[in-house]
Amino acid sequence: MESKIELKPCPFCGEENDFVITFSKSILPMYKDGTYYTVRINCRNCWSGHHGLDSYSETAAYKSAVERWNRRAQ
């Protein structure tokens, strides 16, 4: 997988460095290549979290989760 992308602080409590990033891989033979990735980012301080878009690529799933975590309301 590519190098890590910088995560912004938690949008709810402001925690800057203590996150849990969970990768899961499912084998679904009825779909495309049969492998499906999910990534979730959670703050260890307040346990808020964001789930990336599920993808057939581990890198794409990770980037999606980071983009959603880093998104802030204007």
N, C-alpha and C positions, 0 to 999 in steps of 0.2 A: 504494500500500500504506500501511497505517496506520503511525504512529510506532513506532520500535523499542521492544522490550520489553527490560528489563534482564536481562542474563545473569549468573548466579552464577559464581564462580570454577570452574575445572576441578575436577571431583570426584576426579581422580587425582593431579595434580601441584600444584594450587593456583594455577595461572596465572590472573591476573585480567583481562587486557586484550588478549591476542593470540589471536584466534579467526578461523577461516575459515568463512564461511557461504556454502554453495554452493546455488544455485537451479538446478533443471533443469526443463525443460518438454518434455513429449512430446505428440505428436499421435497419438491413437489413435481412428480414425474409428468403430470398433465399439463405443465406450463413450459414455455420456451425451452430453456436449457436445463430446467429441473432444479436449479439452485436459486434461492430467494434470500436476500439479506435485509435485515432490519437493524437500525441503530437508534439508541435512545441515550440522551444526555440528561443527567439529573444532578442537581446541586446537593451536596451532602449536608449543608446547613439547614435548608428549609424543605428539601426533597421535591421542589418543583422540577418539572421536566418537560422536554420537548422530544418528540418522536419524528425522525426523518421519514421521507417518503420511502416506502419499500422499493427495492430495486433488484435487478439481476446482477448488479455489480457492487462489490463491497465498497469500493471507492466512491461510487455515486451515492450510495446509501449514507456513508459517512459525511460527504460534502453536504447532502441535503439536511442532515441533522444539525450540522454546524451552522448552515445558513439560517435555519429556523431558530436556533438558539440565539444567534447574533442579531436577528431582526428586532428592531425596536419601533414602537409606535411613534409617529411624528407629533 
